[in-house]
């Protein structure tokens, strides 16, 4: 039964219809309300249903009993479950995820999928200087609904600015990425501009929300970014970060894009389809 349900959802036309040809914003708001209902029995039933469609693994979760579905979505892990690579010459992954795309930015053009380009300026918003990332390096990490949903600092440094851009809630799975042009530029997202302590290099993290997800929590800001904000919203900040330190979380799962300057280099094994864990090394900093 479980296998049959998953195979059914892998049919591209049906998957796209079920996840995108629906009132996405309304369904996302409803999910945000439903997931936070405090009821242990409802949470158990929801998690049991969720497991029919995903490989949900709670073995490294700090808690195993949840009073809401939201608590399971945003679960913390046991200490040491996601150690950050200690080498200061390496940039660590901010989250668990599957590499959906990676490589070089072609001038200011990035590819969300083969044949589906978008512009850095449109992704970052009109207020942002994209010069540091021209011809740079990028990685797209897709978080499935069953994955650990918190994200962490990729290196020591500071978060200098956040731009929050309101938008749609298209699904960000591979099927949608090959059917919806400039999808990442259409969806709800935040642009975190960081400066690394080593070399003062700029690195940008762009959490992109999706259907059932559009809620992003950043611990260094006293605000929950979600669909009811209308953007762009410019939020200057000066928050220190330590490599591996938790920065925030998604509700349910989505995508994080990482952008670094052109002198950074992807490590061997970081390629499309690779599965990575938060804290795992992704890129090498310039000498």
N, C-alpha and C positions, 0 to 999 in steps of 0.2 A: 504493500500500500504506500509506504513512504517513498520507495523507489519510483513508483508509478507517478506520484504527485510531482516529484522533482523532474522527471522526464517530460511531463506535461508542460511544466513551466519553462523548460528549455526550448520549446517550440517558439521560434522567434516572433511570428505574427501574434500568437496568443499572448506571449510575454509582454510585447509592446502594447497590445490592446489593454491588458489588465493593469499595467503600471502607468500608462501615459494617457490613454483615451478615457480619462476619468476626471472629475473635478479635483485636480491635484491639490490646490491650496486648501480647499475645504476639507478634503480627506486628511491632509497633513495636520490641520488645526484639530480635527477630531481625534487623531491619533495622539497628539500632544496631550489632550484632555484625558483620553482613556488610559494612556500609559501611566498617568500619575494618580489614578484612583487607588486609594490605600485599602487593599483587601487581599490578604494572603491567599485565600482560596482562589480568587479571580486571577491573581498573579500566577499561581501554580497551573491553572487551566490554560492561561495564555501561553506560558512557557512550554507546556506540553504540546500545544497546537503548533507553536513556532518551530519546535523540534521536528515536526513532520516535514518541514520544507528546508531545513538547514542543518548543518553539522554543528550545532551549538555545543561548545565544550566549556563547562564551568569548573573544570578540575583545578585551575590555578586561581580561581576567584577567592577573595578574602572572605566573603560570605556565601553561603549556599542556600539560604532561605531569604526570600524577598517579600516585602509587603506591597510592592507595586511592580508593574512591568518596567517602568522607568528606572527603578533601582537596579534591575537586572541589566538593562541597556547600558547604564553608566557605571557598572560595577568596578570597584577597585580590585587589584590583584594582590596576592600575597607578596610580602617583601622579597625583593630579589628576583621576581619573576621576569622582569624586563631590564636587565642591567645594561647601562649605556657603555659602548666601547670606550675604554679609557684613553685611547691614543688621541692626543690633541691635534694630530695632523689629519684626523678623519672626521667627517660630518656624519652624524648618526641619524637613523630614521626617526621621525617624530612619532610614528605610529606603526601598528600592525597593518599589513595591507598586501595587495597583489599589484605588482608593477603593470600598469595598463599601457604606459608609453614612457619613453625616456630617450635621452640623447641631446643633441645640440639644438638650440634655438636658431632658426635660420633668419638672421637679422633680428626682426621683431615678430617673426611668425613661428607659431608652435602648432603641433599636430595632436589633436585629441584622439584621433584614429587615422588610419591611412586614408588620405584624400579629404580629410576634414580639418582644415587649418583654422586657427583663430589668431587674433592679434593681441600681443601683450598689453597694449594700451587699452584695449577694450576690456580685457580681464581685470586689470588693476584699477580702472576708472580714470576719468579725465584729470584728476588732481595729482596723479602719481608720476614721478620721474622713473621711466623704465630703462634709462641709459645704462645702469650697472648690469643689466641682464641681457643687453643686446649681444647676440652671438654666444650667449651663455649656455649653461647646462640645466636641464630640467628632468624631473621625475614625477610621474603621476602615480599616486598610491590609492587604490580603490579598497575601501573597507566594506566588506560584506556585512549583512545585518547580524550575523552570529559572532563577529570578531569583537575583540576588545576595543572600546570606542574612545578611550582617552588618548590625548596626544601630548608629546613631551618636547622639551627643548633639544634641538639637534646639536647644540654646542654651547659653551660659555659665551655670554655676551649680554646684550640688552635689546628689549623690544622698544623701538623708538616711535612707532606710529601704527595705528590700526585704521583701515578704511573698511566700513561695512556697507555693502551694496545689496539692497533688496532686489528680489527677482522671483523667478518661477521656481518650480520644484519638480523638474523633469527627473525621471529615474536616470542614474548615471552608470548603468550597467553597460557592457560592451555592445549589446543590441541597440540601445538608444544612441550610443556615441556614433554609430555608423548610419543613423537615420536623422538625427537632429543636428543641423549645422550650428557651430559655435555654442554648443550646449553649455560649456562651463561659463561662458560670458552671459548667459541668460539666467542662470540659477542664482539663488541666494548665496552670498559668499562674504568672507572677510579676508582682507589682505593684511598680513602681519609683516611689517618691515623690521628686520632685526639687523644688528651690527655685531659681528663676532669679536670677542676679546682678542683673539689671535689674528693679527693682520688687519683688523678693522674692516674685514670684508663684509659686504652686505649680502644677506640671504633673505629671501621672501618665502613665507609659508602662506598658502591660500587654501583654507578649508572651504569646500564647496558643499552646500547642503543639497538635499534631494527630497523626493517624495517620502512622506512620513518622517522626515528628519529635521526640517528647517528650524533648528534650534541649536545654537552654538554658545557654549559657556566658556569664557576666558577668565581664569582665576584672578588675573591682575587687574581686571576691570570689574567694577561693581554693577554689572549689567548683563542681562541675558539677551543675546542677539537672536531675534526670531522674526517671523513674517510680519508682525505688526509694526516693526520699525520700517520707516520709509527712507530710502537712501538716495545718493550716497551720504553716509555719516562719517565725518572725519574726527578721529579720536586720538589726539596727541597723547603720548605717554612716555614714560622713562622707567621701564620695569626691568630689573636685573633677572637674568635666567642662568641657571647652572645646567650643564649637559645632563640630560636624563630627567630633569625636574618636570613635573606635570604642569602643563600650560592650560589645559581645558579639556572639554569633551564634546562629542556629538551625541545627539539623541538618535539612537537606532543604527546609524552607519552612513558613510558617504565617501568623500574623496578628499585627499590633501595633495596639492601641487607644491613642489619644492623647486625654487629657482635660485641658481647661484651664478656668479660671474664666469666668464669664458675660461679663466685659468684653472677652474676646478675640473676634476676628472672623475668619471664614474668608475667604480671598482669592478673587477672581474666578477661575473655572475649576476650583476645588476642588469637585468634585461627583461623584456616583455614576458609576462607570465610568471616571473619569479615571485615567490612568497617571502616576505620579510617580516621581522618583528621589530617593535619599538626598541630603539637602542642599538640596533644592528648597523654597522658601518655601510654608508651608501656612496660617499664621494671622498676624494682626497683633496685637501686644501693645497694651494700653491706653496712651493718651497719658500 
